[in-house]
Amino acid sequence: MATGTAPAASSDQLPAAGGVPGDHDLAVRTDGLTKRFRSGQVAVDGLGLHVPRGSVYGFLGPNGSGKTTTIRMLLGLVRPTSGRAWLLDGAMPEAGATVLPRVGALVEGPAFHPYLTGRANLVRLDASDATADPRTSRRRTEDALERVGLSAAAAKPYRQYSLGMKQRLGLAAALLRPRELLVLDEPTNGLDPQGTREVRHLVRELADAGTTVLVSSHLLAEIEQVCTHIGIMSRGRLLLQGERQALTDRGTAHVGVTTSLAHVGAVAEVLTGLGLTEVTTDGPTLRALLASTPPEKISAAIVHAGLDLVGLEVTRPSLEQVFVALTGEGFDVAR
Ligand SMILES: Nc1ncnc2c1ncn2[C@@H]1O[C@H](COP(=O)(O)OP(=O)(O)OP(=O)(O)O)[C@@H](O)[C@H]1O
């Protein structure tokens, strides 16, 4: 079985990755990963996922777009119909025994015991980890409970937990020990806005400490802001993938210029004179497509013409708008 440290090439090792970051720069990579269920449903279709080490990779897509099936294949819980997957340089599922201890995962329906308390469930999980030192078990479980804000509810039986508490316990289980990679499937499911903010904060903290985080969500706006990289799924296919900033920059930016009512006509002439198109006015505010004009050039031209400049704002489309523009569908559409 090959691992990231094996020097010789073997079929379990990553092949050369033409045009993508070097093999060892990727915490997760898939090639043509495909899952066709017995029902005939193709849930995942030829996926080429590239999750750089050290990134927070937002794996986004509407309900039913194939995110969970992909994650289950990555973790060796579902066998792909075709294609391959590598986690931390190990080919899955073959390298699971060496790779999975370095991966923390939150996937649907973790196996918690309904009659045990949240704390007892964690202690039990910790004890089942042969590499964990039993003498420090208490500290690990209490730390994990604290990090997910579950200390106060730790003595309640699991069956009395709300969906949000269950989700937090799942996260705590993934955090029981330091991991190189965390795979979190819909970690904000069932959480209120405060809980969602806490998860975002936690993800940022983990990333700052050097953990790569692959986090899925069907709620783009919830997770988008903590991600350095984004992959967007639609109907089993990866529609877009790359650095978050670069993806939103693909969309067309607009500029909004606010002047005095008396100067609206003259400012419109300045904008068209700079080659800006689709100029519209609304009271003292003008909007136009920015194209490649630097915003400073616009403000300088207005001031130079002796016209009032009250405000200037550049708006870029959100990822959701980029998605809608690409697919013609709303983000929350299930299939
Ligand atoms: N065991 C299964 N047998 C048949 N079809 C399945 C099975 N599991 C999932 N599917 C189908 O595969 C598609 C992708 O499902 P998946 O759960 O991977 O999507 P998802 O993006 O994670 O959705 P959600 O955001 O709702 O969790 C869906 O159409 C789903 O109905």
The ligand as an SDF file (V2000), in Angstrom:
LIG
                    3D

 31 33  0  0  0  0  0  0  0  0999 V2000
  -28.1050    5.0750   -2.3770 N   0  0  0  0  0  0  0  0  0  0  0  0
  -28.6160    5.7520   -3.4060 C   0  0  0  0  0  0  0  0  0  0  0  0
  -29.2950    5.1280   -4.3890 N   0  0  0  0  0  0  0  0  0  0  0  0
  -29.7980    5.8060   -5.4520 C   0  0  0  0  0  0  0  0  0  0  0  0
  -29.6590    7.1520   -5.6260 N   0  0  0  0  0  0  0  0  0  0  0  0
  -28.9970    7.8240   -4.6920 C   0  0  0  0  0  0  0  0  0  0  0  0
  -28.4340    7.1790   -3.5210 C   0  0  0  0  0  0  0  0  0  0  0  0
  -27.8150    8.1220   -2.7840 N   0  0  0  0  0  0  0  0  0  0  0  0
  -27.9860    9.3020   -3.4230 C   0  0  0  0  0  0  0  0  0  0  0  0
  -28.6870    9.1290   -4.5670 N   0  0  0  0  0  0  0  0  0  0  0  0
  -29.0570   10.1680   -5.5490 C   0  0  0  0  0  0  0  0  0  0  0  0
  -27.8660   10.7460   -6.0320 O   0  0  0  0  0  0  0  0  0  0  0  0
  -28.0210   12.1420   -6.2320 C   0  0  0  0  0  0  0  0  0  0  0  0
  -26.9450   12.8810   -5.4670 C   0  0  0  0  0  0  0  0  0  0  0  0
  -27.2080   12.7400   -4.0640 O   0  0  0  0  0  0  0  0  0  0  0  0
  -26.2320   13.3340   -2.9540 P   0  0  0  0  0  0  0  0  0  0  0  0
  -26.7880   12.9560   -1.6280 O   0  0  0  0  0  0  0  0  0  0  0  0
  -24.8460   12.9450   -3.2680 O   0  0  0  0  0  0  0  0  0  0  0  0
  -26.4020   14.9000   -3.2030 O   0  0  0  0  0  0  0  0  0  0  0  0
  -25.9840   16.1380   -2.2860 P   0  0  0  0  0  0  0  0  0  0  0  0
  -25.4190   17.1370   -3.2170 O   0  0  0  0  0  0  0  0  0  0  0  0
  -25.1700   15.6880   -1.1590 O   0  0  0  0  0  0  0  0  0  0  0  0
  -27.3930   16.6430   -1.7600 O   0  0  0  0  0  0  0  0  0  0  0  0
  -27.7860   17.2920   -0.3300 P   0  0  0  0  0  0  0  0  0  0  0  0
  -27.2920   18.7030   -0.3680 O   0  0  0  0  0  0  0  0  0  0  0  0
  -29.2740   17.2200   -0.3730 O   0  0  0  0  0  0  0  0  0  0  0  0
  -27.1730   16.4490    0.7350 O   0  0  0  0  0  0  0  0  0  0  0  0
  -29.4520   12.4770   -5.8020 C   0  0  0  0  0  0  0  0  0  0  0  0
  -30.2720   12.5260   -6.9390 O   0  0  0  0  0  0  0  0  0  0  0  0
  -29.8200   11.3260   -4.9110 C   0  0  0  0  0  0  0  0  0  0  0  0
  -31.2170   11.1030   -4.9630 O   0  0  0  0  0  0  0  0  0  0  0  0
  1  2  1  0
  2  3  1  0
  2  7  2  0
  3  4  2  0
  4  5  1  0
  5  6  2  0
  6  7  1  0
  6 10  1  0
  7  8  1  0
  8  9  2  0
  9 10  1  0
 10 11  1  0
 11 12  1  0
 11 30  1  0
 12 13  1  0
 13 14  1  0
 13 28  1  0
 14 15  1  0
 15 16  1  0
 16 17  2  0
 16 18  1  0
 16 19  1  0
 19 20  1  0
 20 21  2  0
 20 22  1  0
 20 23  1  0
 23 24  1  0
 24 25  2  0
 24 26  1  0
 24 27  1  0
 28 29  1  0
 28 30  1  0
 30 31  1  0
M  END
$$$$
